[in-house]
Each structure stands twice: as structure tokens, then as C-alpha cells.
Amino acid sequence: MKYLHKVLHFSIKTMQNILLPVFYLPPVSWFSEFLNAENEIIFEQFENFPKQTYRNRTNIYGANGKLSLIIPINHNGSRILKDIEISYREDWQKLHWKSIKTAYQSSPYFEYYEDKLIKLYESRDKFLLDFNLKSIEIIQKILKTEKAYSLNNEYVKFPEEVNFRERFSAKNPSEYEMDEYYQTFSDKMGFLKDLSILDLICNKGPESVTYLKEIK
């Protein structure tokens, strides 16, 4: 009697280490990489602070189109990201929250997340890094995810990890492919791609995690 031996092939997903910059309410594409189950996340905290990036700005969908909310920085001579201090000479927190509320108060899910989101603007973190990490923590609570991460220990120009420090540009169009979804003002001005994660969660709510998994 001949026996058929079945050989089972298991596809083993290999984890890859990703070096991610730490952003303020990061864009949708950033969160798709952050929450990717195959990515082991290391945050960059020792880089020289680059200007005009998502490290101290986030883009939302305002009544007149894309609106950038920028966190002002104290110019105290420090250039390392972890030492960058936030300036409170102007009440930017009040302005940012007012802009967010105006943009999303009529979206389907803003009211469900408002109490969590407003907490970000009720504290006065000294350092930009701490504030950004807090924004990511709040979004994780909203998405009901618990993705772990670590912080790097030094700046390495050519890191062993997959380097995403320059991957997300605040100046150029996003390279990521993502399906259109309904946005508060899209009837008037069309779909705006890869805005802050705020835009996704306010418009798609619990479906946001599924959406993030489908981004290429």
C-alpha cells in the first residue's frame, strides 16, 4: 500500500525592524506602517530636528481645504528632537482644538472621540517628543490597539533598521495608495488623501483599523 505524505507549507511572516519618526497626530500612511503586524517599531528621538515636517505639524480637512496646524518651537539652541521644547507664548492649543472642532464636529464619529482628543490640549508638555507620544497614545486608545514600540538610544546615519525617517513628506504628495472615503467637505472639494489620522477616525470610526490594513 502506498501512502500519500502531505507536506504542509507554512508561510512564516518575518518581522522587520522599522525606524519611524515621531509625528504630531501622524498622517494615515504613518499609522498604516506603525500598526502593521509585521513591523517592529523603533522611534527616532536623536535626529536633528528638521523643519517643515510632520514632527510639529498635522494636516486636517478644513472648510477651505487642507489646513496645517503647526506647534511653535522654542529656539533655545537645541537641535536634537528629544530636546526640542514647545513654545507657549501663544495659545496654540486653543487654536488647534478650535480648528479641529470646526473641521470635524459634523463628522460621523467626532462626538464619540471628543472627550479623549481634548485631553491632548489640556496639558502643557515641555518637550515636543512627549506631546507627540501622547497624541499617538490617545489615537491608540481610540483605535483600541496596543502596538508596542521602543525608542532608539543614539543617532545612526545608516541604521540597520528600515529607515522611514524621510518617508513621509509634508511638502510632496503621498506615495501611498489608499481608497477614497467620505470626508466632511469632500462634496465641495473632493477627497484629500493622507491627512492626519484624525480625519480617518472622525469619518470612518471603528472601520479605521481595517482601512489602515488595506493601504499599500
C-alpha positions as semicolon CSV with decimal commas, in nm:
position;residue;x (nm);y (nm);z (nm)
1;M;0,000;0,000;0,000
2;K;0,130;0,336;-0,093
3;Y;0,086;0,619;0,148
4;L;0,042;0,975;0,043
5;H;0,251;1,204;0,254
6;K;0,117;1,554;0,259
7;V;0,377;1,821;0,304
8;L;0,238;2,125;0,474
9;H;0,398;2,452;0,387
10;F;0,359;2,718;0,648
11;S;0,419;3,073;0,545
12;I;0,618;3,230;0,823
13;K;0,594;3,606;0,834
14;T;0,925;3,759;0,926
15;M;0,925;4,068;1,140
16;Q;1,121;4,368;1,021
17;N;1,255;4,650;1,235
18;I;1,124;4,988;1,125
19;L;1,278;5,318;1,234
20;L;0,990;5,567;1,246
21;P;0,994;5,942;1,311
22;V;0,766;6,064;1,589
23;F;0,491;6,288;1,450
24;Y;0,213;6,510;1,583
25;L;-0,120;6,332;1,518
26;P;0,053;6,148;1,230
27;P;-0,083;6,104;0,878
28;V;-0,286;5,798;0,783
29;S;0,010;5,640;0,598
30;W;0,229;5,663;0,910
31;F;-0,029;5,474;1,112
32;S;-0,056;5,204;0,844
33;E;0,317;5,134;0,893
34;F;0,302;5,171;1,271
35;L;0,019;4,918;1,312
36;N;0,147;4,671;1,051
37;A;0,177;4,341;1,239
38;E;0,499;4,260;1,051
39;N;0,674;4,577;1,166
40;E;0,874;4,601;1,488
41;I;0,870;4,973;1,568
42;I;1,161;5,181;1,691
43;F;1,105;5,555;1,728
44;E;1,379;5,802;1,634
45;Q;1,446;6,053;1,912
46;F;1,808;6,157;1,847
47;E;1,782;6,301;1,497
48;N;1,844;6,669;1,430
49;F;1,506;6,838;1,421
50;P;1,410;6,903;1,056
51;K;1,186;7,199;0,979
52;Q;0,856;7,186;0,791
53;T;0,777;6,822;0,866
54;Y;0,504;6,633;1,049
55;R;0,717;6,635;1,363
56;N;0,545;6,957;1,469
57;R;0,255;6,983;1,225
58;T;-0,053;6,790;1,124
59;N;-0,289;6,837;0,829
60;I;-0,666;6,833;0,867
61;Y;-0,957;6,899;0,627
62;G;-1,084;7,249;0,694
63;A;-1,374;7,433;0,534
64;N;-1,134;7,578;0,274
65;G;-0,934;7,261;0,209
66;K;-0,616;7,129;0,366
67;L;-0,527;7,311;0,687
68;S;-0,189;7,274;0,858
69;L;-0,179;7,301;1,238
70;I;0,175;7,385;1,350
71;I;0,318;7,356;1,702
72;P;0,551;7,653;1,771
73;I;0,901;7,565;1,892
74;N;1,127;7,736;2,145
75;H;1,450;7,833;1,973
76;N;1,687;7,758;2,259
77;G;1,982;7,633;2,054
78;S;1,900;7,262;2,085
79;R;1,857;7,072;1,760
80;I;1,810;6,713;1,884
81;L;1,446;6,609;1,859
82;K;1,415;6,478;2,215
83;D;1,533;6,816;2,350
84;I;1,306;7,034;2,135
85;E;1,080;7,243;2,360
86;I;0,730;7,363;2,279
87;S;0,660;7,736;2,290
88;Y;0,354;7,857;2,479
89;R;0,393;8,228;2,407
90;E;0,074;8,199;2,205
91;D;-0,227;7,985;2,294
92;W;-0,178;7,749;2,000
93;Q;-0,354;7,466;2,186
94;K;-0,678;7,662;2,196
95;L;-0,639;7,748;1,827
96;H;-0,565;7,388;1,724
97;W;-0,858;7,248;1,918
98;K;-1,095;7,512;1,780
99;S;-0,978;7,428;1,425
100;I;-1,022;7,055;1,483
101;K;-1,369;7,101;1,631
102;T;-1,478;7,329;1,346
103;A;-1,345;7,081;1,090
104;Y;-1,492;6,762;1,236
105;Q;-1,785;6,842;1,465
106;S;-2,027;6,743;1,190
107;S;-1,838;6,423;1,101
108;P;-2,000;6,088;1,195
109;Y;-1,769;5,996;1,485
110;F;-1,618;6,314;1,631
111;E;-1,861;6,326;1,923
112;Y;-1,761;5,973;2,027
113;Y;-1,393;6,064;2,049
114;E;-1,410;6,429;2,154
115;D;-1,351;6,363;2,526
116;K;-1,034;6,165;2,454
117;L;-0,898;6,408;2,195
118;I;-0,945;6,723;2,402
119;K;-0,717;6,582;2,673
120;L;-0,424;6,631;2,437
121;Y;-0,481;7,005;2,453
122;E;-0,538;7,032;2,826
123;S;-0,179;6,959;2,931
124;R;0,137;7,163;2,879
125;D;0,412;6,921;2,790
126;K;0,754;7,081;2,791
127;F;0,901;6,868;2,514
128;L;0,764;6,810;2,164
129;L;0,857;6,440;2,179
130;D;0,644;6,385;2,490
131;F;0,350;6,566;2,335
132;N;0,375;6,365;2,012
133;L;0,395;6,036;2,201
134;K;0,086;6,139;2,395
135;S;-0,100;6,209;2,070
136;I;-0,011;5,859;1,944
137;E;-0,121;5,705;2,275
138;I;-0,460;5,878;2,254
139;I;-0,514;5,758;1,897
140;Q;-0,426;5,404;2,001
141;K;-0,693;5,420;2,271
142;I;-0,947;5,538;2,015
143;L;-0,847;5,265;1,769
144;K;-0,837;5,009;2,054
145;T;-0,488;4,900;1,954
146;E;-0,191;4,831;2,179
147;K;0,104;4,840;1,942
148;A;0,431;4,831;2,132
149;Y;0,734;5,039;2,038
150;S;1,075;5,133;2,169
151;L;1,289;5,447;2,147
152;N;1,636;5,436;1,995
153;N;1,946;5,505;2,207
154;E;2,156;5,708;1,962
155;Y;2,152;5,861;1,617
156;V;2,283;5,632;1,344
157;K;2,320;5,782;0,998
158;F;2,284;5,445;0,823
159;P;2,072;5,236;1,063
160;E;2,027;4,861;1,046
161;E;1,652;4,910;1,065
162;V;1,441;5,001;0,763
163;N;1,477;5,378;0,769
164;F;1,148;5,568;0,745
165;R;1,281;5,899;0,878
166;E;1,233;6,073;0,542
167;R;0,948;5,857;0,413
168;F;0,656;6,089;0,495
169;S;0,680;6,429;0,329
170;A;0,471;6,726;0,439
171;K;0,562;6,905;0,113
172;N;0,513;6,640;-0,158
173;P;0,212;6,422;-0,246
174;S;0,187;6,094;-0,056
175;E;0,331;5,788;-0,231
176;Y;0,084;5,556;-0,059
177;E;-0,219;5,412;-0,235
178;M;-0,542;5,443;-0,041
179;D;-0,910;5,421;-0,126
180;E;-1,124;5,731;-0,108
181;Y;-1,364;5,762;0,185
182;Y;-1,627;6,021;0,266
183;Q;-1,484;6,335;0,427
184;T;-1,681;6,620;0,581
185;F;-1,609;6,866;0,299
186;S;-1,538;6,620;0,016
187;D;-1,870;6,701;-0,156
188;K;-1,738;7,052;-0,210
189;M;-1,366;6,999;-0,269
190;G;-1,315;6,629;-0,331
191;F;-1,111;6,370;-0,146
192;L;-0,791;6,483;0,025
193;K;-0,552;6,192;0,063
194;D;-0,333;6,104;0,361
195;L;-0,436;6,371;0,607
196;S;-0,393;6,334;0,983
197;I;-0,521;6,011;1,138
198;L;-0,782;6,243;1,295
199;D;-0,952;6,275;0,959
200;L;-0,982;5,898;0,920
201;I;-1,112;5,821;1,269
202;C;-1,366;6,105;1,267
203;N;-1,507;5,992;0,932
204;K;-1,474;5,613;0,949
205;G;-1,473;5,541;1,321
206;P;-1,438;5,170;1,410
207;E;-1,366;5,085;1,043
208;S;-1,040;5,281;1,058
209;V;-0,820;4,985;1,159
210;T;-0,948;4,776;0,867
211;Y;-0,886;5,068;0,632
212;L;-0,528;5,107;0,757
213;K;-0,455;4,740;0,686
214;E;-0,553;4,783;0,321
215;I;-0,315;5,070;0,247
216;K;-0,024;4,988;0,015
